[in-house]
Amino acid sequence: MEQYLYRVQPTRTEMLSEGPTEDEAAIVQAHFEYLQRLTRDGIVLMAARTLTTDSDSFGIVIFEADSVDAARSLMNGDPAVHEGVMSAELFPCRVALWSDSGPGGIA
C-alpha cells in the first residue's frame, strides 16, 4: 500500500465565514461520515482542517491506497468533492513521523 494525501478547499469561502447552505451542510456531514467510515476501515490515517475561515482554509486527508488510480477514486468518492462543495488535489506522500500519544483534540 502506498500513502497519499488529498487537500480540500471549500469552493465557496462564505460557507466558512457566513455558514453553509442547507445543501452544503448535508454534503459536509456526508463528507465527515465518509471519512469516519474510511478511518474505521483502516484506510484513512488522519484527517484535519485549518481553523481559518478565509480563502486560505483547507483540509487534508492522509490515507493508504493500492495505486494512484485507487487513491484518485477514493478522493473523488468523497461527497464534498463529488458534489463540488470542495475542490481537491491529490499528492503521493509518506508519513515520516507519528507520535505514539496521537493527536489531541480529536472530535
Gaussian input, Z-matrix of N, CA and C with variables (Angstrom, degrees):
# hf/3-21g

backbone

0 1
 N
 C     1     B1
 C     2     B2     1     A1
 N     3     B3     2     A2     1     D1
 C     4     B4     3     A3     2     D2
 C     5     B5     4     A4     3     D3
 N     6     B6     5     A5     4     D4
 C     7     B7     6     A6     5     D5
 C     8     B8     7     A7     6     D6
 N     9     B9     8     A8     7     D7
 C    10    B10     9     A9     8     D8
 C    11    B11    10    A10     9     D9
 N    12    B12    11    A11    10    D10
 C    13    B13    12    A12    11    D11
 C    14    B14    13    A13    12    D12
 N    15    B15    14    A14    13    D13
 C    16    B16    15    A15    14    D14
 C    17    B17    16    A16    15    D15
 N    18    B18    17    A17    16    D16
 C    19    B19    18    A18    17    D17
 C    20    B20    19    A19    18    D18
 N    21    B21    20    A20    19    D19
 C    22    B22    21    A21    20    D20
 C    23    B23    22    A22    21    D21
 N    24    B24    23    A23    22    D22
 C    25    B25    24    A24    23    D23
 C    26    B26    25    A25    24    D24
 N    27    B27    26    A26    25    D25
 C    28    B28    27    A27    26    D26
 C    29    B29    28    A28    27    D27
 N    30    B30    29    A29    28    D28
 C    31    B31    30    A30    29    D29
 C    32    B32    31    A31    30    D30
 N    33    B33    32    A32    31    D31
 C    34    B34    33    A33    32    D32
 C    35    B35    34    A34    33    D33
 N    36    B36    35    A35    34    D34
 C    37    B37    36    A36    35    D35
 C    38    B38    37    A37    36    D36
 N    39    B39    38    A38    37    D37
 C    40    B40    39    A39    38    D38
 C    41    B41    40    A40    39    D39
 N    42    B42    41    A41    40    D40
 C    43    B43    42    A42    41    D41
 C    44    B44    43    A43    42    D42
 N    45    B45    44    A44    43    D43
 C    46    B46    45    A45    44    D44
 C    47    B47    46    A46    45    D45
 N    48    B48    47    A47    46    D46
 C    49    B49    48    A48    47    D47
 C    50    B50    49    A49    48    D48
 N    51    B51    50    A50    49    D49
 C    52    B52    51    A51    50    D50
 C    53    B53    52    A52    51    D51
 N    54    B54    53    A53    52    D52
 C    55    B55    54    A54    53    D53
 C    56    B56    55    A55    54    D54
 N    57    B57    56    A56    55    D55
 C    58    B58    57    A57    56    D56
 C    59    B59    58    A58    57    D57
 N    60    B60    59    A59    58    D58
 C    61    B61    60    A60    59    D59
 C    62    B62    61    A61    60    D60
 N    63    B63    62    A62    61    D61
 C    64    B64    63    A63    62    D62
 C    65    B65    64    A64    63    D63
 N    66    B66    65    A65    64    D64
 C    67    B67    66    A66    65    D65
 C    68    B68    67    A67    66    D66
 N    69    B69    68    A68    67    D67
 C    70    B70    69    A69    68    D68
 C    71    B71    70    A70    69    D69
 N    72    B72    71    A71    70    D70
 C    73    B73    72    A72    71    D71
 C    74    B74    73    A73    72    D72
 N    75    B75    74    A74    73    D73
 C    76    B76    75    A75    74    D74
 C    77    B77    76    A76    75    D75
 N    78    B78    77    A77    76    D76
 C    79    B79    78    A78    77    D77
 C    80    B80    79    A79    78    D78
 N    81    B81    80    A80    79    D79
 C    82    B82    81    A81    80    D80
 C    83    B83    82    A82    81    D81
 N    84    B84    83    A83    82    D82
 C    85    B85    84    A84    83    D83
 C    86    B86    85    A85    84    D84
 N    87    B87    86    A86    85    D85
 C    88    B88    87    A87    86    D86
 C    89    B89    88    A88    87    D87
 N    90    B90    89    A89    88    D88
 C    91    B91    90    A90    89    D89
 C    92    B92    91    A91    90    D90
 N    93    B93    92    A92    91    D91
 C    94    B94    93    A93    92    D92
 C    95    B95    94    A94    93    D93
 N    96    B96    95    A95    94    D94
 C    97    B97    96    A96    95    D95
 C    98    B98    97    A97    96    D96
 N    99    B99    98    A98    97    D97
 C   100   B100    99    A99    98    D98
 C   101   B101   100   A100    99    D99
 N   102   B102   101   A101   100   D100
 C   103   B103   102   A102   101   D101
 C   104   B104   103   A103   102   D102
 N   105   B105   104   A104   103   D103
 C   106   B106   105   A105   104   D104
 C   107   B107   106   A106   105   D105
 N   108   B108   107   A107   106   D106
 C   109   B109   108   A108   107   D107
 C   110   B110   109   A109   108   D108
 N   111   B111   110   A110   109   D109
 C   112   B112   111   A111   110   D110
 C   113   B113   112   A112   111   D111
 N   114   B114   113   A113   112   D112
 C   115   B115   114   A114   113   D113
 C   116   B116   115   A115   114   D114
 N   117   B117   116   A116   115   D115
 C   118   B118   117   A117   116   D116
 C   119   B119   118   A118   117   D117
 N   120   B120   119   A119   118   D118
 C   121   B121   120   A120   119   D119
 C   122   B122   121   A121   120   D120
 N   123   B123   122   A122   121   D121
 C   124   B124   123   A123   122   D122
 C   125   B125   124   A124   123   D123
 N   126   B126   125   A125   124   D124
 C   127   B127   126   A126   125   D125
 C   128   B128   127   A127   126   D126
 N   129   B129   128   A128   127   D127
 C   130   B130   129   A129   128   D128
 C   131   B131   130   A130   129   D129
 N   132   B132   131   A131   130   D130
 C   133   B133   132   A132   131   D131
 C   134   B134   133   A133   132   D132
 N   135   B135   134   A134   133   D133
 C   136   B136   135   A135   134   D134
 C   137   B137   136   A136   135   D135
 N   138   B138   137   A137   136   D136
 C   139   B139   138   A138   137   D137
 C   140   B140   139   A139   138   D138
 N   141   B141   140   A140   139   D139
 C   142   B142   141   A141   140   D140
 C   143   B143   142   A142   141   D141
 N   144   B144   143   A143   142   D142
 C   145   B145   144   A144   143   D143
 C   146   B146   145   A145   144   D144
 N   147   B147   146   A146   145   D145
 C   148   B148   147   A147   146   D146
 C   149   B149   148   A148   147   D147
 N   150   B150   149   A149   148   D148
 C   151   B151   150   A150   149   D149
 C   152   B152   151   A151   150   D150
 N   153   B153   152   A152   151   D151
 C   154   B154   153   A153   152   D152
 C   155   B155   154   A154   153   D153
 N   156   B156   155   A155   154   D154
 C   157   B157   156   A156   155   D155
 C   158   B158   157   A157   156   D156
 N   159   B159   158   A158   157   D157
 C   160   B160   159   A159   158   D158
 C   161   B161   160   A160   159   D159
 N   162   B162   161   A161   160   D160
 C   163   B163   162   A162   161   D161
 C   164   B164   163   A163   162   D162
 N   165   B165   164   A164   163   D163
 C   166   B166   165   A165   164   D164
 C   167   B167   166   A166   165   D165
 N   168   B168   167   A167   166   D166
 C   169   B169   168   A168   167   D167
 C   170   B170   169   A169   168   D168
 N   171   B171   170   A170   169   D169
 C   172   B172   171   A171   170   D170
 C   173   B173   172   A172   171   D171
 N   174   B174   173   A173   172   D172
 C   175   B175   174   A174   173   D173
 C   176   B176   175   A175   174   D174
 N   177   B177   176   A176   175   D175
 C   178   B178   177   A177   176   D176
 C   179   B179   178   A178   177   D177
 N   180   B180   179   A179   178   D178
 C   181   B181   180   A180   179   D179
 C   182   B182   181   A181   180   D180
 N   183   B183   182   A182   181   D181
 C   184   B184   183   A183   182   D182
 C   185   B185   184   A184   183   D183
 N   186   B186   185   A185   184   D184
 C   187   B187   186   A186   185   D185
 C   188   B188   187   A187   186   D186
 N   189   B189   188   A188   187   D187
 C   190   B190   189   A189   188   D188
 C   191   B191   190   A190   189   D189
 N   192   B192   191   A191   190   D190
 C   193   B193   192   A192   191   D191
 C   194   B194   193   A193   192   D192
 N   195   B195   194   A194   193   D193
 C   196   B196   195   A195   194   D194
 C   197   B197   196   A196   195   D195
 N   198   B198   197   A197   196   D196
 C   199   B199   198   A198   197   D197
 C   200   B200   199   A199   198   D198
 N   201   B201   200   A200   199   D199
 C   202   B202   201   A201   200   D200
 C   203   B203   202   A202   201   D201
 N   204   B204   203   A203   202   D202
 C   205   B205   204   A204   203   D203
 C   206   B206   205   A205   204   D204
 N   207   B207   206   A206   205   D205
 C   208   B208   207   A207   206   D206
 C   209   B209   208   A208   207   D207
 N   210   B210   209   A209   208   D208
 C   211   B211   210   A210   209   D209
 C   212   B212   211   A211   210   D210
 N   213   B213   212   A212   211   D211
 C   214   B214   213   A213   212   D212
 C   215   B215   214   A214   213   D213
 N   216   B216   215   A215   214   D214
 C   217   B217   216   A216   215   D215
 C   218   B218   217   A217   216   D216
 N   219   B219   218   A218   217   D217
 C   220   B220   219   A219   218   D218
 C   221   B221   220   A220   219   D219
 N   222   B222   221   A221   220   D220
 C   223   B223   222   A222   221   D221
 C   224   B224   223   A223   222   D222
 N   225   B225   224   A224   223   D223
 C   226   B226   225   A225   224   D224
 C   227   B227   226   A226   225   D225
 N   228   B228   227   A227   226   D226
 C   229   B229   228   A228   227   D227
 C   230   B230   229   A229   228   D228
 N   231   B231   230   A230   229   D229
 C   232   B232   231   A231   230   D230
 C   233   B233   232   A232   231   D231
 N   234   B234   233   A233   232   D232
 C   235   B235   234   A234   233   D233
 C   236   B236   235   A235   234   D234
 N   237   B237   236   A236   235   D235
 C   238   B238   237   A237   236   D236
 C   239   B239   238   A238   237   D237
 N   240   B240   239   A239   238   D238
 C   241   B241   240   A240   239   D239
 C   242   B242   241   A241   240   D240
 N   243   B243   242   A242   241   D241
 C   244   B244   243   A243   242   D242
 C   245   B245   244   A244   243   D243
 N   246   B246   245   A245   244   D244
 C   247   B247   246   A246   245   D245
 C   248   B248   247   A247   246   D246
 N   249   B249   248   A248   247   D247
 C   250   B250   249   A249   248   D248
 C   251   B251   250   A250   249   D249
 N   252   B252   251   A251   250   D250
 C   253   B253   252   A252   251   D251
 C   254   B254   253   A253   252   D252
 N   255   B255   254   A254   253   D253
 C   256   B256   255   A255   254   D254
 C   257   B257   256   A256   255   D255
 N   258   B258   257   A257   256   D256
 C   259   B259   258   A258   257   D257
 C   260   B260   259   A259   258   D258
 N   261   B261   260   A260   259   D259
 C   262   B262   261   A261   260   D260
 C   263   B263   262   A262   261   D261
 N   264   B264   263   A263   262   D262
 C   265   B265   264   A264   263   D263
 C   266   B266   265   A265   264   D264
 N   267   B267   266   A266   265   D265
 C   268   B268   267   A267   266   D266
 C   269   B269   268   A268   267   D267
 N   270   B270   269   A269   268   D268
 C   271   B271   270   A270   269   D269
 C   272   B272   271   A271   270   D270
 N   273   B273   272   A272   271   D271
 C   274   B274   273   A273   272   D272
 C   275   B275   274   A274   273   D273
 N   276   B276   275   A275   274   D274
 C   277   B277   276   A276   275   D275
 C   278   B278   277   A277   276   D276
 N   279   B279   278   A278   277   D277
 C   280   B280   279   A279   278   D278
 C   281   B281   280   A280   279   D279
 N   282   B282   281   A281   280   D280
 C   283   B283   282   A282   281   D281
 C   284   B284   283   A283   282   D282
 N   285   B285   284   A284   283   D283
 C   286   B286   285   A285   284   D284
 C   287   B287   286   A286   285   D285
 N   288   B288   287   A287   286   D286
 C   289   B289   288   A288   287   D287
 C   290   B290   289   A289   288   D288
 N   291   B291   290   A290   289   D289
 C   292   B292   291   A291   290   D290
 C   293   B293   292   A292   291   D291
 N   294   B294   293   A293   292   D292
 C   295   B295   294   A294   293   D293
 C   296   B296   295   A295   294   D294
 N   297   B297   296   A296   295   D295
 C   298   B298   297   A297   296   D296
 C   299   B299   298   A298   297   D297
 N   300   B300   299   A299   298   D298
 C   301   B301   300   A300   299   D299
 C   302   B302   301   A301   300   D300
 N   303   B303   302   A302   301   D301
 C   304   B304   303   A303   302   D302
 C   305   B305   304   A304   303   D303
 N   306   B306   305   A305   304   D304
 C   307   B307   306   A306   305   D305
 C   308   B308   307   A307   306   D306
 N   309   B309   308   A308   307   D307
 C   310   B310   309   A309   308   D308
 C   311   B311   310   A310   309   D309
 N   312   B312   311   A311   310   D310
 C   313   B313   312   A312   311   D311
 C   314   B314   313   A313   312   D312
 N   315   B315   314   A314   313   D313
 C   316   B316   315   A315   314   D314
 C   317   B317   316   A316   315   D315
 N   318   B318   317   A317   316   D316
 C   319   B319   318   A318   317   D317
 C   320   B320   319   A319   318   D318

   B1=1.4568
   B2=1.5255
   B3=1.2926
   B4=1.4619
   B5=1.5261
   B6=1.3114
   B7=1.4627
   B8=1.5220
   B9=1.3259
   B10=1.4641
   B11=1.5196
   B12=1.3174
   B13=1.4539
   B14=1.5156
   B15=1.3310
   B16=1.4562
   B17=1.5044
   B18=1.3240
   B19=1.4623
   B20=1.5142
   B21=1.3213
   B22=1.4671
   B23=1.5217
   B24=1.3308
   B25=1.4617
   B26=1.5122
   B27=1.3208
   B28=1.4631
   B29=1.5275
   B30=1.3103
   B31=1.4634
   B32=1.5225
   B33=1.3185
   B34=1.4711
   B35=1.5243
   B36=1.3303
   B37=1.4693
   B38=1.5184
   B39=1.3153
   B40=1.4667
   B41=1.5272
   B42=1.3250
   B43=1.4630
   B44=1.5317
   B45=1.3359
   B46=1.4626
   B47=1.5195
   B48=1.3158
   B49=1.4654
   B50=1.5231
   B51=1.3367
   B52=1.4666
   B53=1.5194
   B54=1.3228
   B55=1.4604
   B56=1.5175
   B57=1.3169
   B58=1.4613
   B59=1.5250
   B60=1.3255
   B61=1.4593
   B62=1.5276
   B63=1.3054
   B64=1.4678
   B65=1.5255
   B66=1.3387
   B67=1.4662
   B68=1.5263
   B69=1.3396
   B70=1.4612
   B71=1.5215
   B72=1.3238
   B73=1.4653
   B74=1.5264
   B75=1.3168
   B76=1.4658
   B77=1.5288
   B78=1.3222
   B79=1.4655
   B80=1.5249
   B81=1.3259
   B82=1.4667
   B83=1.5309
   B84=1.3135
   B85=1.4668
   B86=1.5287
   B87=1.3272
   B88=1.4670
   B89=1.5340
   B90=1.3233
   B91=1.4722
   B92=1.5341
   B93=1.3335
   B94=1.4618
   B95=1.5273
   B96=1.3217
   B97=1.4663
   B98=1.5289
   B99=1.3238
   B100=1.4647
   B101=1.5303
   B102=1.3354
   B103=1.4589
   B104=1.5298
   B105=1.3282
   B106=1.4704
   B107=1.5271
   B108=1.3315
   B109=1.4683
   B110=1.5245
   B111=1.3389
   B112=1.4614
   B113=1.5261
   B114=1.3161
   B115=1.4645
   B116=1.5275
   B117=1.3274
   B118=1.4767
   B119=1.5231
   B120=1.3394
   B121=1.4627
   B122=1.5286
   B123=1.3371
   B124=1.4554
   B125=1.5162
   B126=1.3140
   B127=1.4665
   B128=1.5237
   B129=1.3216
   B130=1.4670
   B131=1.5190
   B132=1.3233
   B133=1.4594
   B134=1.5153
   B135=1.3273
   B136=1.4598
   B137=1.5158
   B138=1.3083
   B139=1.4623
   B140=1.5208
   B141=1.3159
   B142=1.4643
   B143=1.5183
   B144=1.3349
   B145=1.4609
   B146=1.5165
   B147=1.3053
   B148=1.4581
   B149=1.5187
   B150=1.3167
   B151=1.4607
   B152=1.5216
   B153=1.3148
   B154=1.4575
   B155=1.5258
   B156=1.3233
   B157=1.4703
   B158=1.5248
   B159=1.3376
   B160=1.4570
   B161=1.5283
   B162=1.3235
   B163=1.4655
   B164=1.5254
   B165=1.3319
   B166=1.4645
   B167=1.5292
   B168=1.3101
   B169=1.4589
   B170=1.5322
   B171=1.3243
   B172=1.4622
   B173=1.5172
   B174=1.3120
   B175=1.4486
   B176=1.5134
   B177=1.3334
   B178=1.4619
   B179=1.5223
   B180=1.3095
   B181=1.4602
   B182=1.5221
   B183=1.3218
   B184=1.4613
   B185=1.5185
   B186=1.3294
   B187=1.4608
   B188=1.5177
   B189=1.3214
   B190=1.4593
   B191=1.5171
   B192=1.3386
   B193=1.4640
   B194=1.5247
   B195=1.3237
   B196=1.4630
   B197=1.5199
   B198=1.3300
   B199=1.4649
   B200=1.5193
   B201=1.3180
   B202=1.4584
   B203=1.5272
   B204=1.3324
   B205=1.4675
   B206=1.5240
   B207=1.3336
   B208=1.4681
   B209=1.5230
   B210=1.3276
   B211=1.4653
   B212=1.5235
   B213=1.3215
   B214=1.4665
   B215=1.5307
   B216=1.3088
   B217=1.4635
   B218=1.5291
   B219=1.3273
   B220=1.4657
   B221=1.5280
   B222=1.3320
   B223=1.4641
   B224=1.5290
   B225=1.3204
   B226=1.4639
   B227=1.5212
   B228=1.3446
   B229=1.4573
   B230=1.5148
   B231=1.3209
   B232=1.4642
   B233=1.5274
   B234=1.3210
   B235=1.4659
   B236=1.5264
   B237=1.3247
   B238=1.4667
   B239=1.5234
   B240=1.3157
   B241=1.4663
   B242=1.5250
   B243=1.3234
   B244=1.4658
   B245=1.5294
   B246=1.3215
   B247=1.4677
   B248=1.5266
   B249=1.3407
   B250=1.4554
   B251=1.5171
   B252=1.3283
   B253=1.4664
   B254=1.5315
   B255=1.3334
   B256=1.4592
   B257=1.5182
   B258=1.3260
   B259=1.4605
   B260=1.5244
   B261=1.3240
   B262=1.4641
   B263=1.5210
   B264=1.3350
   B265=1.4600
   B266=1.5214
   B267=1.3254
   B268=1.4602
   B269=1.5234
   B270=1.3370
   B271=1.4583
   B272=1.5235
   B273=1.3375
   B274=1.4601
   B275=1.5247
   B276=1.3135
   B277=1.4712
   B278=1.5182
   B279=1.3099
   B280=1.4585
   B281=1.5200
   B282=1.3054
   B283=1.4592
   B284=1.5240
   B285=1.3263
   B286=1.4627
   B287=1.5213
   B288=1.3199
   B289=1.4639
   B290=1.5185
   B291=1.3180
   B292=1.4611
   B293=1.5171
   B294=1.2942
   B295=1.4577
   B296=1.5256
   B297=1.3248
   B298=1.4630
   B299=1.5211
   B300=1.3280
   B301=1.4630
   B302=1.5208
   B303=1.3154
   B304=1.4622
   B305=1.5131
   B306=1.3108
   B307=1.4609
   B308=1.5242
   B309=1.3127
   B310=1.4618
   B311=1.5132
   B312=1.3017
   B313=1.4574
   B314=1.5058
   B315=1.3075
   B316=1.4623
   B317=1.5154
   B318=1.3193
   B319=1.4731
   B320=1.5090
   A1=109.18
   A2=114.58
   A3=121.81
   A4=109.06
   A5=116.17
   A6=120.63
   A7=109.83
   A8=113.88
   A9=122.03
   A10=108.68
   A11=114.08
   A12=121.74
   A13=106.80
   A14=116.54
   A15=116.41
   A16=109.50
   A17=112.38
   A18=122.58
   A19=107.25
   A20=116.75
   A21=121.01
   A22=110.04
   A23=114.46
   A24=121.45
   A25=108.01
   A26=116.96
   A27=119.56
   A28=110.15
   A29=116.49
   A30=119.75
   A31=110.84
   A32=116.83
   A33=122.12
   A34=107.17
   A35=116.36
   A36=121.69
   A37=112.33
   A38=117.14
   A39=120.92
   A40=112.53
   A41=116.50
   A42=119.66
   A43=109.91
   A44=116.80
   A45=121.32
   A46=112.36
   A47=117.22
   A48=119.92
   A49=113.00
   A50=117.20
   A51=120.86
   A52=113.18
   A53=115.68
   A54=120.57
   A55=111.42
   A56=116.34
   A57=120.87
   A58=111.90
   A59=114.65
   A60=119.46
   A61=107.25
   A62=116.71
   A63=120.32
   A64=110.56
   A65=117.01
   A66=120.77
   A67=111.31
   A68=116.95
   A69=120.45
   A70=111.16
   A71=117.37
   A72=121.05
   A73=110.67
   A74=117.33
   A75=120.98
   A76=110.87
   A77=116.55
   A78=120.43
   A79=110.77
   A80=117.56
   A81=120.63
   A82=110.18
   A83=118.21
   A84=121.18
   A85=110.15
   A86=117.04
   A87=120.76
   A88=110.54
   A89=117.49
   A90=123.52
   A91=109.39
   A92=117.05
   A93=121.61
   A94=110.70
   A95=117.50
   A96=121.40
   A97=111.34
   A98=117.59
   A99=122.85
   A100=109.50
   A101=116.23
   A102=120.16
   A103=111.70
   A104=117.84
   A105=120.70
   A106=110.59
   A107=116.58
   A108=120.68
   A109=110.75
   A110=116.80
   A111=120.16
   A112=111.67
   A113=117.39
   A114=121.10
   A115=109.91
   A116=116.54
   A117=120.28
   A118=111.11
   A119=116.53
   A120=121.24
   A121=112.82
   A122=117.15
   A123=120.90
   A124=114.56
   A125=117.84
   A126=121.90
   A127=110.53
   A128=116.69
   A129=121.04
   A130=108.46
   A131=115.95
   A132=121.92
   A133=111.16
   A134=116.53
   A135=121.13
   A136=109.72
   A137=114.51
   A138=121.94
   A139=106.81
   A140=116.32
   A141=120.93
   A142=109.13
   A143=115.25
   A144=120.24
   A145=109.21
   A146=113.98
   A147=119.18
   A148=108.00
   A149=116.22
   A150=120.69
   A151=111.86
   A152=116.74
   A153=120.88
   A154=109.60
   A155=115.92
   A156=120.20
   A157=111.14
   A158=115.90
   A159=119.69
   A160=109.46
   A161=116.74
   A162=120.62
   A163=113.03
   A164=118.14
   A165=121.38
   A166=112.65
   A167=118.75
   A168=122.65
   A169=110.61
   A170=116.00
   A171=120.40
   A172=109.70
   A173=115.37
   A174=122.65
   A175=109.21
   A176=116.36
   A177=120.81
   A178=109.32
   A179=114.04
   A180=122.05
   A181=106.21
   A182=117.62
   A183=122.25
   A184=106.83
   A185=115.46
   A186=119.89
   A187=110.73
   A188=115.51
   A189=122.31
   A190=110.03
   A191=114.98
   A192=121.39
   A193=108.29
   A194=115.94
   A195=121.68
   A196=113.53
   A197=117.19
   A198=120.92
   A199=109.53
   A200=115.51
   A201=119.36
   A202=110.33
   A203=117.59
   A204=119.94
   A205=110.99
   A206=116.92
   A207=120.50
   A208=110.35
   A209=117.02
   A210=120.88
   A211=110.46
   A212=116.45
   A213=120.31
   A214=110.55
   A215=116.46
   A216=120.96
   A217=110.91
   A218=116.91
   A219=120.65
   A220=110.17
   A221=117.14
   A222=121.08
   A223=110.57
   A224=116.50
   A225=120.14
   A226=112.65
   A227=117.01
   A228=121.28
   A229=113.61
   A230=116.95
   A231=121.58
   A232=107.42
   A233=118.60
   A234=120.43
   A235=114.17
   A236=118.36
   A237=120.48
   A238=111.20
   A239=116.88
   A240=121.60
   A241=109.33
   A242=115.59
   A243=121.24
   A244=112.03
   A245=116.48
   A246=121.41
   A247=113.25
   A248=117.60
   A249=121.10
   A250=115.93
   A251=117.59
   A252=120.73
   A253=109.95
   A254=116.41
   A255=121.90
   A256=108.99
   A257=115.57
   A258=120.56
   A259=107.07
   A260=116.84
   A261=119.47
   A262=111.16
   A263=114.58
   A264=123.21
   A265=107.72
   A266=116.24
   A267=122.48
   A268=110.21
   A269=116.22
   A270=122.34
   A271=109.33
   A272=118.57
   A273=119.32
   A274=107.19
   A275=117.80
   A276=119.77
   A277=109.60
   A278=114.59
   A279=120.99
   A280=107.07
   A281=116.74
   A282=120.46
   A283=106.98
   A284=116.34
   A285=121.28
   A286=111.89
   A287=116.96
   A288=121.65
   A289=109.09
   A290=115.47
   A291=121.09
   A292=107.49
   A293=117.65
   A294=122.30
   A295=110.29
   A296=116.75
   A297=120.52
   A298=111.86
   A299=116.29
   A300=119.37
   A301=111.94
   A302=117.64
   A303=120.82
   A304=111.50
   A305=115.69
   A306=119.84
   A307=111.54
   A308=116.41
   A309=121.40
   A310=110.02
   A311=116.15
   A312=120.64
   A313=115.52
   A314=118.34
   A315=120.20
   A316=109.23
   A317=114.74
   A318=120.56
   A319=110.45
   D1=140.04
   D2=176.22
   D3=-103.70
   D4=157.22
   D5=176.75
   D6=-102.00
   D7=143.92
   D8=179.57
   D9=-137.53
   D10=160.62
   D11=175.81
   D12=-131.52
   D13=132.06
   D14=166.50
   D15=-118.98
   D16=141.30
   D17=-176.85
   D18=-108.95
   D19=128.36
   D20=179.07
   D21=-116.58
   D22=147.00
   D23=174.63
   D24=-137.18
   D25=140.95
   D26=176.88
   D27=-60.83
   D28=138.38
   D29=176.65
   D30=-79.24
   D31=-19.49
   D32=176.20
   D33=-124.95
   D34=101.50
   D35=-176.01
   D36=-57.23
   D37=-32.66
   D38=-179.41
   D39=-61.02
   D40=-19.38
   D41=176.40
   D42=-56.88
   D43=-34.42
   D44=-179.50
   D45=-86.69
   D46=-39.64
   D47=-174.57
   D48=-83.95
   D49=-32.44
   D50=-177.09
   D51=-112.04
   D52=-13.17
   D53=-178.64
   D54=107.46
   D55=152.72
   D56=-178.63
   D57=-78.31
   D58=155.15
   D59=168.72
   D60=-71.03
   D61=170.90
   D62=178.22
   D63=-59.62
   D64=-43.69
   D65=178.98
   D66=-64.05
   D67=-44.88
   D68=179.23
   D69=-60.69
   D70=-42.29
   D71=-180.00
   D72=-60.48
   D73=-42.36
   D74=179.58
   D75=-66.20
   D76=-40.02
   D77=-179.40
   D78=-69.87
   D79=-40.68
   D80=177.70
   D81=-64.66
   D82=-36.66
   D83=175.46
   D84=-63.42
   D85=-42.74
   D86=177.37
   D87=-64.24
   D88=-37.50
   D89=175.93
   D90=-58.93
   D91=-48.17
   D92=-179.59
   D93=-62.88
   D94=-43.59
   D95=179.37
   D96=-65.34
   D97=-36.90
   D98=176.37
   D99=-60.09
   D100=-48.17
   D101=-179.71
   D102=-67.79
   D103=-36.44
   D104=175.69
   D105=-60.02
   D106=-45.91
   D107=-179.50
   D108=-62.44
   D109=-45.37
   D110=-179.80
   D111=-66.16
   D112=-30.65
   D113=175.91
   D114=-69.26
   D115=-45.68
   D116=176.96
   D117=-59.56
   D118=-35.40
   D119=-178.79
   D120=-79.01
   D121=-1.49
   D122=178.10
   D123=80.19
   D124=13.27
   D125=-179.52
   D126=-90.06
   D127=-49.27
   D128=177.60
   D129=-83.08
   D130=128.16
   D131=177.63
   D132=-88.15
   D133=-37.05
   D134=177.09
   D135=-164.78
   D136=153.02
   D137=173.73
   D138=-138.94
   D139=140.45
   D140=-178.57
   D141=-152.62
   D142=162.09
   D143=175.06
   D144=-141.37
   D145=156.47
   D146=174.16
   D147=-75.05
   D148=159.98
   D149=179.71
   D150=-99.78
   D151=9.57
   D152=176.92
   D153=-76.86
   D154=158.21
   D155=-178.71
   D156=-125.12
   D157=28.58
   D158=178.80
   D159=-118.73
   D160=-167.47
   D161=-175.73
   D162=-68.08
   D163=-11.42
   D164=177.07
   D165=-84.98
   D166=-6.82
   D167=-177.88
   D168=-65.14
   D169=140.80
   D170=176.35
   D171=-157.61
   D172=166.04
   D173=173.85
   D174=-127.67
   D175=160.04
   D176=175.83
   D177=-132.06
   D178=149.42
   D179=174.18
   D180=-130.67
   D181=122.15
   D182=175.40
   D183=-107.18
   D184=129.10
   D185=-172.53
   D186=-151.86
   D187=172.57
   D188=178.28
   D189=-113.82
   D190=142.94
   D191=177.27
   D192=-151.13
   D193=159.05
   D194=-178.42
   D195=-73.01
   D196=-26.60
   D197=-175.41
   D198=-157.23
   D199=167.76
   D200=176.92
   D201=-64.28
   D202=-34.09
   D203=177.62
   D204=-65.47
   D205=-41.93
   D206=177.38
   D207=-65.77
   D208=-38.13
   D209=178.37
   D210=-64.59
   D211=-43.88
   D212=179.36
   D213=-63.60
   D214=-39.23
   D215=178.41
   D216=-63.52
   D217=-42.19
   D218=178.20
   D219=-63.27
   D220=-45.04
   D221=179.12
   D222=-61.90
   D223=-47.22
   D224=-178.65
   D225=-70.13
   D226=-18.12
   D227=176.01
   D228=-80.59
   D229=-10.46
   D230=176.35
   D231=-63.70
   D232=123.12
   D233=-177.07
   D234=-54.25
   D235=-36.14
   D236=-179.67
   D237=-67.53
   D238=-33.87
   D239=177.69
   D240=-77.15
   D241=-48.94
   D242=-178.19
   D243=-57.79
   D244=-38.45
   D245=-177.42
   D246=-90.12
   D247=0.05
   D248=175.63
   D249=79.16
   D250=11.50
   D251=177.17
   D252=-75.85
   D253=-27.10
   D254=176.67
   D255=-133.13
   D256=142.99
   D257=170.35
   D258=-91.30
   D259=157.00
   D260=-175.89
   D261=-142.08
   D262=147.84
   D263=174.14
   D264=-129.00
   D265=139.30
   D266=-178.04
   D267=-107.25
   D268=138.54
   D269=178.58
   D270=-137.17
   D271=138.57
   D272=167.59
   D273=-70.47
   D274=145.80
   D275=179.58
   D276=-153.45
   D277=172.83
   D278=174.13
   D279=-145.08
   D280=123.97
   D281=175.62
   D282=-68.56
   D283=124.21
   D284=-178.08
   D285=-93.05
   D286=-37.98
   D287=-178.85
   D288=-136.85
   D289=145.04
   D290=177.50
   D291=-145.96
   D292=126.18
   D293=-178.91
   D294=-71.68
   D295=135.57
   D296=175.94
   D297=-65.06
   D298=-27.58
   D299=-178.77
   D300=-79.42
   D301=-12.68
   D302=179.27
   D303=76.43
   D304=165.96
   D305=-179.10
   D306=-74.74
   D307=153.54
   D308=175.31
   D309=-91.21
   D310=166.49
   D311=174.14
   D312=75.14
   D313=21.11
   D314=180.00
   D315=-71.59
   D316=130.08
   D317=-179.64
   D318=-89.81

